[in-house]
Amino acid sequence: MKLSLSTMKTTHLLFAVVITALTSCVPARIAEEAKAKQKECETELANIKKSAQECETKLAELKEASVKNEKENVGLKRDTSIIGSNYRNLTSKYDKLDALNQQLMDRLNKLLTGSNNDNAKLSGDLQMTQEQLLKKQDELKLLEAKLLLQKSDLDALNAELKKREARVAELEEILRKKDQAAADLKKKLSDALLGFENKGLTITQKNGKVYVSMDESLLFASGKTNVEARGVEALKSVAKVLEQNTDINVLVEGHTDDVPMKGAGEIKDNWDLSVIRATSVTKILLSSAKIESQRITAAGRGEFFPLDPAKTPEARKKNRRTEIILTPKLDELLKVLGNNN
């Protein structure tokens, strides 16, 4: 509750008039009692004003902190809003008490022409007002404690959010480096395989990986597993790049079309054909450069991962391929994830 300077001056003047009037019109004892009650009310109103101002300041600070975190703290924001509403209700009640106090001051002026009974009634009303103000002060203290608890929760949540933001930034930087490493690798491969691109060989980059796709026509004769001379030449170029980039994991995948293969020898079906072809490519890579065997995995996919699902000769030609999938190692990323578990 706020009292303006003019209101306070008016209040002092009225009390001065009352004291003067009481001094001249009523017994000295009653005047002294009224004067004491007046001082007591002034002191109490000053204390309440100070307490209310402090509560308003603290409430403003907590509301500002709550707004900054409202997206992450919907529940806390709702609680703070409820508490703010309670505070406004209390403020409204204080305004009503202030109005009641003004009414009592008006009635005090009537003591100039009133009786001892009126004076006793006024004293009782003032006492009741004091008790009500004390009760509201207790409610404000309780509200302040709740607001402090909410602020503590918000501060803890802010600290956790900052930690998470730092972790996300670190992961994003690692992923950026991974994508950049893939882009650099793609350029090196494109430079090394310049004479082969769009001649049965394509190099693409997606999802942080580099895909070197070689058509069957570049590597193998139909139904065979031995790599042709031109295919060996291309694989040697790939191997030299892998030798110079030791932080790259390699997956060699063999793919066939959907035409069933029936054989009685080593190759009985498309699974066998895709696996043996992937193994043949892997052995050429390892024998053409100094590459750690642990970096390479050979796998057969059969006909189950087609580039084109159509049942046409053109689609089946696309699907008969060998893919060398190159992935920058994620040791740094895995280390960050492990440290945050």
C-alpha beads as a LAMMPS data file, in Angstrom:
LAMMPS data file: protein, C-alpha beads

341 atoms
340 bonds

1 atom types
1 bond types

-500.0 500.0 xlo xhi
-500.0 500.0 ylo yhi
-500.0 500.0 zlo zhi

Masses

1 110.0

Atoms # bond

1 1 1 0.000 0.000 0.000
2 1 1 1.414 3.412 -0.964
3 1 1 0.520 6.717 0.817
4 1 1 1.240 9.928 -1.086
5 1 1 3.077 12.800 0.571
6 1 1 -0.007 15.000 0.422
7 1 1 -2.102 12.294 2.118
8 1 1 0.449 11.922 4.899
9 1 1 0.582 15.700 5.419
10 1 1 -3.222 15.830 5.563
11 1 1 -3.235 12.988 8.077
12 1 1 -0.709 14.764 10.291
13 1 1 -2.712 17.994 10.093
14 1 1 -5.927 16.226 11.067
15 1 1 -4.264 14.580 14.008
16 1 1 -2.826 17.922 15.043
17 1 1 -6.297 19.426 14.949
18 1 1 -7.634 16.469 16.895
19 1 1 -4.962 16.801 19.538
20 1 1 -5.615 20.551 19.809
21 1 1 -9.322 19.980 20.044
22 1 1 -8.942 17.188 22.564
23 1 1 -6.644 19.342 24.631
24 1 1 -9.265 22.070 24.839
25 1 1 -12.478 20.031 24.848
26 1 1 -11.869 16.686 26.528
27 1 1 -9.990 15.571 29.575
28 1 1 -6.181 15.442 29.300
29 1 1 -6.078 11.694 29.778
30 1 1 -8.319 11.045 26.754
31 1 1 -6.252 13.445 24.629
32 1 1 -3.047 11.664 25.559
33 1 1 -4.576 8.309 24.708
34 1 1 -5.716 9.566 21.314
35 1 1 -2.313 11.065 20.650
36 1 1 -0.628 7.765 21.548
37 1 1 -3.019 5.846 19.320
38 1 1 -2.277 8.283 16.492
39 1 1 1.482 7.768 16.811
40 1 1 1.018 4.044 17.005
41 1 1 -1.042 4.051 13.796
42 1 1 1.509 6.246 12.010
43 1 1 4.337 3.913 12.980
44 1 1 2.379 0.866 11.967
45 1 1 1.392 2.413 8.609
46 1 1 5.013 3.364 7.916
47 1 1 6.176 -0.169 8.656
48 1 1 3.499 -1.637 6.440
49 1 1 4.375 0.778 3.629
50 1 1 8.035 -0.211 3.838
51 1 1 7.154 -3.941 3.900
52 1 1 4.814 -3.554 0.915
53 1 1 7.449 -1.635 -1.095
54 1 1 10.015 -4.353 -0.412
55 1 1 7.565 -7.036 -1.489
56 1 1 6.732 -5.126 -4.696
57 1 1 10.440 -4.781 -5.557
58 1 1 11.144 -8.459 -4.980
59 1 1 8.033 -9.478 -6.898
60 1 1 9.105 -7.362 -9.915
61 1 1 12.542 -9.007 -9.946
62 1 1 11.088 -12.503 -9.787
63 1 1 8.553 -11.764 -12.534
64 1 1 11.354 -10.546 -14.815
65 1 1 13.326 -13.763 -14.217
66 1 1 10.195 -15.839 -14.789
67 1 1 9.486 -14.189 -18.204
68 1 1 12.954 -15.123 -19.471
69 1 1 12.321 -18.787 -18.762
70 1 1 8.608 -19.043 -19.523
71 1 1 9.071 -21.406 -22.505
72 1 1 11.025 -23.956 -20.466
73 1 1 9.158 -23.452 -17.212
74 1 1 5.468 -23.491 -18.029
75 1 1 4.535 -25.006 -14.681
76 1 1 6.629 -22.568 -12.668
77 1 1 5.329 -19.655 -14.693
78 1 1 1.763 -20.718 -13.960
79 1 1 2.512 -20.868 -10.213
80 1 1 4.168 -17.458 -10.344
81 1 1 1.152 -16.037 -12.160
82 1 1 -1.129 -17.406 -9.439
83 1 1 1.049 -15.922 -6.724
84 1 1 1.064 -12.594 -8.591
85 1 1 -2.718 -12.707 -8.660
86 1 1 -2.761 -13.357 -4.901
87 1 1 -0.449 -10.415 -4.411
88 1 1 -2.754 -8.150 -6.404
89 1 1 -5.692 -9.365 -4.294
90 1 1 -3.753 -8.523 -1.147
91 1 1 -2.893 -5.114 -2.582
92 1 1 -6.564 -4.546 -3.300
93 1 1 -7.386 -5.504 0.278
94 1 1 -4.761 -3.062 1.482
95 1 1 -6.407 -0.313 -0.557
96 1 1 -9.700 -1.157 1.098
97 1 1 -8.050 -1.018 4.526
98 1 1 -6.581 2.348 3.601
99 1 1 -10.059 3.557 2.690
100 1 1 -11.334 2.190 6.007
101 1 1 -8.565 3.999 7.845
102 1 1 -9.547 7.242 6.089
103 1 1 -13.111 6.714 7.210
104 1 1 -11.897 6.252 10.761
105 1 1 -9.935 9.484 10.465
106 1 1 -13.136 11.237 9.368
107 1 1 -14.932 9.792 12.353
108 1 1 -12.114 10.983 14.582
109 1 1 -12.844 14.525 13.434
110 1 1 -16.376 14.064 14.657
111 1 1 -15.030 13.652 18.190
112 1 1 -14.862 17.444 18.289
113 1 1 -18.608 17.377 18.790
114 1 1 -18.965 13.755 19.907
115 1 1 -19.097 11.994 23.253
116 1 1 -16.953 9.591 25.217
117 1 1 -18.921 6.704 23.762
118 1 1 -17.981 7.747 20.242
119 1 1 -14.342 7.954 21.268
120 1 1 -14.437 4.417 22.714
121 1 1 -16.021 3.105 19.501
122 1 1 -13.317 4.772 17.421
123 1 1 -10.592 3.193 19.560
124 1 1 -12.153 -0.226 19.011
125 1 1 -12.269 0.309 15.250
126 1 1 -8.644 1.397 15.208
127 1 1 -7.653 -1.705 17.161
128 1 1 -9.499 -3.908 14.685
129 1 1 -7.786 -2.145 11.780
130 1 1 -4.405 -2.782 13.366
131 1 1 -5.138 -6.486 13.771
132 1 1 -6.243 -6.743 10.144
133 1 1 -3.090 -5.007 8.959
134 1 1 -0.919 -7.385 10.987
135 1 1 -2.729 -10.342 9.463
136 1 1 -2.157 -9.038 5.938
137 1 1 1.501 -8.456 6.765
138 1 1 1.828 -12.122 7.734
139 1 1 0.206 -13.112 4.444
140 1 1 2.692 -10.944 2.557
141 1 1 5.608 -12.613 4.350
142 1 1 4.261 -16.017 3.364
143 1 1 3.928 -14.831 -0.226
144 1 1 7.513 -13.571 -0.170
145 1 1 8.740 -16.988 1.018
146 1 1 6.888 -18.702 -1.843
147 1 1 8.349 -16.279 -4.360
148 1 1 11.869 -16.916 -3.071
149 1 1 11.308 -20.658 -3.462
150 1 1 10.112 -20.138 -7.029
151 1 1 13.195 -18.029 -7.765
152 1 1 15.432 -20.798 -6.454
153 1 1 13.728 -23.315 -8.742
154 1 1 14.072 -20.983 -11.715
155 1 1 17.763 -20.381 -11.013
156 1 1 18.412 -24.131 -10.847
157 1 1 16.559 -24.672 -14.118
158 1 1 18.488 -21.833 -15.784
159 1 1 21.776 -23.420 -14.737
160 1 1 20.692 -26.779 -16.185
161 1 1 19.573 -25.132 -19.423
162 1 1 22.940 -23.405 -19.806
163 1 1 24.714 -26.740 -19.350
164 1 1 22.505 -28.312 -22.015
165 1 1 23.056 -25.411 -24.397
166 1 1 26.831 -25.780 -23.982
167 1 1 26.571 -29.516 -24.681
168 1 1 24.439 -28.961 -27.801
169 1 1 26.890 -26.344 -29.069
170 1 1 29.772 -28.776 -28.581
171 1 1 27.934 -31.561 -30.409
172 1 1 26.986 -29.220 -33.253
173 1 1 30.615 -28.200 -33.659
174 1 1 31.707 -31.847 -33.801
175 1 1 29.018 -32.646 -36.377
176 1 1 30.082 -29.609 -38.404
177 1 1 33.654 -30.871 -38.396
178 1 1 32.401 -34.322 -39.423
179 1 1 30.444 -32.862 -42.347
180 1 1 33.438 -30.781 -43.365
181 1 1 35.669 -33.855 -43.212
182 1 1 33.195 -35.702 -45.463
183 1 1 33.165 -32.791 -47.921
184 1 1 36.972 -32.685 -47.986
185 1 1 37.090 -36.449 -48.530
186 1 1 34.589 -36.217 -51.395
187 1 1 36.756 -33.594 -53.098
188 1 1 39.890 -35.743 -52.724
189 1 1 38.073 -38.746 -54.199
190 1 1 36.664 -36.668 -57.046
191 1 1 40.155 -35.422 -57.862
192 1 1 41.609 -38.949 -57.672
193 1 1 38.810 -40.514 -59.758
194 1 1 38.373 -37.705 -62.255
195 1 1 38.662 -40.032 -65.220
196 1 1 36.040 -42.449 -63.865
197 1 1 33.187 -40.187 -62.706
198 1 1 30.013 -40.537 -64.801
199 1 1 31.627 -43.523 -66.500
200 1 1 30.192 -46.201 -64.276
201 1 1 31.259 -44.395 -61.083
202 1 1 29.528 -41.702 -59.011
203 1 1 30.546 -39.919 -55.798
204 1 1 27.879 -38.441 -53.522
205 1 1 27.730 -37.039 -49.993
206 1 1 24.745 -37.377 -47.663
207 1 1 24.136 -37.711 -43.935
208 1 1 27.793 -37.002 -43.202
209 1 1 29.010 -39.904 -45.357
210 1 1 30.631 -40.206 -48.783
211 1 1 29.293 -42.853 -51.189
212 1 1 31.469 -44.144 -54.040
213 1 1 29.109 -46.185 -56.213
214 1 1 30.551 -48.376 -58.986
215 1 1 28.391 -50.023 -61.640
216 1 1 28.797 -53.715 -62.356
217 1 1 30.033 -52.775 -65.841
218 1 1 33.066 -51.037 -64.324
219 1 1 34.052 -53.830 -61.942
220 1 1 32.726 -57.224 -63.006
221 1 1 31.713 -59.299 -65.959
222 1 1 28.133 -60.605 -65.707
223 1 1 27.829 -63.167 -62.921
224 1 1 31.575 -63.005 -62.140
225 1 1 33.424 -62.025 -58.961
226 1 1 36.867 -61.130 -60.315
227 1 1 37.392 -57.379 -60.699
228 1 1 38.185 -56.246 -64.249
229 1 1 41.368 -54.280 -65.012
230 1 1 39.658 -50.867 -65.294
231 1 1 37.859 -51.494 -62.011
232 1 1 41.154 -52.398 -60.336
233 1 1 42.599 -49.097 -61.544
234 1 1 39.698 -47.159 -59.998
235 1 1 39.932 -49.085 -56.709
236 1 1 43.666 -48.365 -56.457
237 1 1 42.900 -44.651 -56.698
238 1 1 40.356 -44.998 -53.897
239 1 1 42.867 -46.967 -51.811
240 1 1 45.485 -44.203 -52.085
241 1 1 42.995 -41.668 -50.730
242 1 1 42.076 -44.004 -47.848
243 1 1 45.755 -44.531 -47.057
244 1 1 46.206 -40.778 -46.639
245 1 1 43.043 -40.379 -44.523
246 1 1 43.348 -42.775 -41.606
247 1 1 40.357 -41.398 -39.665
248 1 1 37.829 -42.842 -42.141
249 1 1 35.865 -46.068 -41.655
250 1 1 35.060 -48.037 -44.813
251 1 1 32.036 -50.216 -45.609
252 1 1 32.064 -52.129 -48.918
253 1 1 28.541 -53.240 -49.956
254 1 1 27.745 -55.555 -52.853
255 1 1 24.325 -55.231 -54.549
256 1 1 22.619 -57.322 -57.238
257 1 1 19.433 -57.045 -59.268
258 1 1 16.298 -59.069 -58.473
259 1 1 16.841 -61.751 -61.105
260 1 1 17.324 -65.032 -59.175
261 1 1 20.687 -66.641 -59.622
262 1 1 20.829 -70.397 -59.548
263 1 1 24.244 -71.949 -59.251
264 1 1 25.671 -75.241 -58.153
265 1 1 29.213 -74.108 -57.386
266 1 1 30.590 -71.499 -54.989
267 1 1 27.886 -68.973 -55.936
268 1 1 24.399 -70.331 -55.318
269 1 1 22.289 -67.155 -55.195
270 1 1 22.380 -63.342 -55.172
271 1 1 23.445 -63.294 -51.511
272 1 1 26.587 -65.235 -52.341
273 1 1 27.309 -63.099 -55.404
274 1 1 26.977 -59.781 -53.508
275 1 1 29.105 -60.947 -50.557
276 1 1 31.925 -62.395 -52.700
277 1 1 32.014 -59.297 -54.903
278 1 1 32.254 -57.049 -51.815
279 1 1 35.067 -59.238 -50.501
280 1 1 36.915 -59.055 -53.835
281 1 1 36.759 -55.256 -53.822
282 1 1 37.910 -55.166 -50.177
283 1 1 40.965 -57.323 -50.904
284 1 1 42.019 -55.068 -53.773
285 1 1 41.744 -51.979 -51.526
286 1 1 43.867 -53.632 -48.841
287 1 1 46.498 -54.866 -51.290
288 1 1 46.774 -51.525 -53.112
289 1 1 47.746 -49.346 -50.146
290 1 1 48.656 -49.415 -46.472
291 1 1 45.198 -49.579 -44.889
292 1 1 44.395 -51.148 -41.539
293 1 1 42.116 -54.139 -42.059
294 1 1 40.084 -53.152 -38.987
295 1 1 38.874 -50.054 -40.836
296 1 1 37.115 -52.011 -43.592
297 1 1 33.921 -54.071 -43.457
298 1 1 32.697 -56.141 -46.421
299 1 1 28.956 -56.846 -46.681
300 1 1 26.541 -58.318 -49.191
301 1 1 23.053 -56.825 -49.617
302 1 1 21.768 -59.095 -52.376
303 1 1 18.852 -57.583 -54.290
304 1 1 17.170 -56.092 -51.218
305 1 1 18.403 -52.451 -51.434
306 1 1 17.681 -51.428 -55.031
307 1 1 18.242 -47.890 -56.305
308 1 1 15.301 -48.351 -58.688
309 1 1 12.539 -50.884 -57.818
310 1 1 11.229 -51.056 -61.398
311 1 1 11.383 -54.378 -63.233
312 1 1 13.057 -52.952 -66.331
313 1 1 16.513 -53.685 -67.789
314 1 1 17.563 -50.095 -67.070
315 1 1 16.512 -50.318 -63.412
316 1 1 18.232 -53.662 -62.926
317 1 1 21.425 -52.263 -64.428
318 1 1 21.397 -49.444 -61.823
319 1 1 20.889 -51.913 -59.022
320 1 1 23.887 -54.100 -59.987
321 1 1 26.563 -52.097 -58.203
322 1 1 29.186 -52.024 -55.474
323 1 1 29.148 -49.136 -52.984
324 1 1 32.121 -47.999 -50.908
325 1 1 30.652 -46.036 -47.999
326 1 1 33.156 -43.803 -46.192
327 1 1 32.344 -42.445 -42.717
328 1 1 34.554 -40.067 -40.693
329 1 1 35.206 -41.619 -37.298
330 1 1 32.963 -40.367 -34.491
331 1 1 35.393 -40.942 -31.609
332 1 1 35.250 -37.316 -30.501
333 1 1 31.446 -37.254 -30.641
334 1 1 31.138 -40.546 -28.755
335 1 1 33.524 -39.243 -26.119
336 1 1 31.368 -36.158 -25.558
337 1 1 28.223 -38.296 -25.338
338 1 1 29.935 -40.646 -22.890
339 1 1 31.057 -37.807 -20.648
340 1 1 27.483 -36.497 -20.448
341 1 1 25.809 -39.788 -19.560

Bonds

1 1 1 2
2 1 2 3
3 1 3 4
4 1 4 5
5 1 5 6
6 1 6 7
7 1 7 8
8 1 8 9
9 1 9 10
10 1 10 11
11 1 11 12
12 1 12 13
13 1 13 14
14 1 14 15
15 1 15 16
16 1 16 17
17 1 17 18
18 1 18 19
19 1 19 20
20 1 20 21
21 1 21 22
22 1 22 23
23 1 23 24
24 1 24 25
25 1 25 26
26 1 26 27
27 1 27 28
28 1 28 29
29 1 29 30
30 1 30 31
31 1 31 32
32 1 32 33
33 1 33 34
34 1 34 35
35 1 35 36
36 1 36 37
37 1 37 38
38 1 38 39
39 1 39 40
40 1 40 41
41 1 41 42
42 1 42 43
43 1 43 44
44 1 44 45
45 1 45 46
46 1 46 47
47 1 47 48
48 1 48 49
49 1 49 50
50 1 50 51
51 1 51 52
52 1 52 53
53 1 53 54
54 1 54 55
55 1 55 56
56 1 56 57
57 1 57 58
58 1 58 59
59 1 59 60
60 1 60 61
61 1 61 62
62 1 62 63
63 1 63 64
64 1 64 65
65 1 65 66
66 1 66 67
67 1 67 68
68 1 68 69
69 1 69 70
70 1 70 71
71 1 71 72
72 1 72 73
73 1 73 74
74 1 74 75
75 1 75 76
76 1 76 77
77 1 77 78
78 1 78 79
79 1 79 80
80 1 80 81
81 1 81 82
82 1 82 83
83 1 83 84
84 1 84 85
85 1 85 86
86 1 86 87
87 1 87 88
88 1 88 89
89 1 89 90
90 1 90 91
91 1 91 92
92 1 92 93
93 1 93 94
94 1 94 95
95 1 95 96
96 1 96 97
97 1 97 98
98 1 98 99
99 1 99 100
100 1 100 101
101 1 101 102
102 1 102 103
103 1 103 104
104 1 104 105
105 1 105 106
106 1 106 107
107 1 107 108
108 1 108 109
109 1 109 110
110 1 110 111
111 1 111 112
112 1 112 113
113 1 113 114
114 1 114 115
115 1 115 116
116 1 116 117
117 1 117 118
118 1 118 119
119 1 119 120
120 1 120 121
121 1 121 122
122 1 122 123
123 1 123 124
124 1 124 125
125 1 125 126
126 1 126 127
127 1 127 128
128 1 128 129
129 1 129 130
130 1 130 131
131 1 131 132
132 1 132 133
133 1 133 134
134 1 134 135
135 1 135 136
136 1 136 137
137 1 137 138
138 1 138 139
139 1 139 140
140 1 140 141
141 1 141 142
142 1 142 143
143 1 143 144
144 1 144 145
145 1 145 146
146 1 146 147
147 1 147 148
148 1 148 149
149 1 149 150
150 1 150 151
151 1 151 152
152 1 152 153
153 1 153 154
154 1 154 155
155 1 155 156
156 1 156 157
157 1 157 158
158 1 158 159
159 1 159 160
160 1 160 161
161 1 161 162
162 1 162 163
163 1 163 164
164 1 164 165
165 1 165 166
166 1 166 167
167 1 167 168
168 1 168 169
169 1 169 170
170 1 170 171
171 1 171 172
172 1 172 173
173 1 173 174
174 1 174 175
175 1 175 176
176 1 176 177
177 1 177 178
178 1 178 179
179 1 179 180
180 1 180 181
181 1 181 182
182 1 182 183
183 1 183 184
184 1 184 185
185 1 185 186
186 1 186 187
187 1 187 188
188 1 188 189
189 1 189 190
190 1 190 191
191 1 191 192
192 1 192 193
193 1 193 194
194 1 194 195
195 1 195 196
196 1 196 197
197 1 197 198
198 1 198 199
199 1 199 200
200 1 200 201
201 1 201 202
202 1 202 203
203 1 203 204
204 1 204 205
205 1 205 206
206 1 206 207
207 1 207 208
208 1 208 209
209 1 209 210
210 1 210 211
211 1 211 212
212 1 212 213
213 1 213 214
214 1 214 215
215 1 215 216
216 1 216 217
217 1 217 218
218 1 218 219
219 1 219 220
220 1 220 221
221 1 221 222
222 1 222 223
223 1 223 224
224 1 224 225
225 1 225 226
226 1 226 227
227 1 227 228
228 1 228 229
229 1 229 230
230 1 230 231
231 1 231 232
232 1 232 233
233 1 233 234
234 1 234 235
235 1 235 236
236 1 236 237
237 1 237 238
238 1 238 239
239 1 239 240
240 1 240 241
241 1 241 242
242 1 242 243
243 1 243 244
244 1 244 245
245 1 245 246
246 1 246 247
247 1 247 248
248 1 248 249
249 1 249 250
250 1 250 251
251 1 251 252
252 1 252 253
253 1 253 254
254 1 254 255
255 1 255 256
256 1 256 257
257 1 257 258
258 1 258 259
259 1 259 260
260 1 260 261
261 1 261 262
262 1 262 263
263 1 263 264
264 1 264 265
265 1 265 266
266 1 266 267
267 1 267 268
268 1 268 269
269 1 269 270
270 1 270 271
271 1 271 272
272 1 272 273
273 1 273 274
274 1 274 275
275 1 275 276
276 1 276 277
277 1 277 278
278 1 278 279
279 1 279 280
280 1 280 281
281 1 281 282
282 1 282 283
283 1 283 284
284 1 284 285
285 1 285 286
286 1 286 287
287 1 287 288
288 1 288 289
289 1 289 290
290 1 290 291
291 1 291 292
292 1 292 293
293 1 293 294
294 1 294 295
295 1 295 296
296 1 296 297
297 1 297 298
298 1 298 299
299 1 299 300
300 1 300 301
301 1 301 302
302 1 302 303
303 1 303 304
304 1 304 305
305 1 305 306
306 1 306 307
307 1 307 308
308 1 308 309
309 1 309 310
310 1 310 311
311 1 311 312
312 1 312 313
313 1 313 314
314 1 314 315
315 1 315 316
316 1 316 317
317 1 317 318
318 1 318 319
319 1 319 320
320 1 320 321
321 1 321 322
322 1 322 323
323 1 323 324
324 1 324 325
325 1 325 326
326 1 326 327
327 1 327 328
328 1 328 329
329 1 329 330
330 1 330 331
331 1 331 332
332 1 332 333
333 1 333 334
334 1 334 335
335 1 335 336
336 1 336 337
337 1 337 338
338 1 338 339
339 1 339 340
340 1 340 341
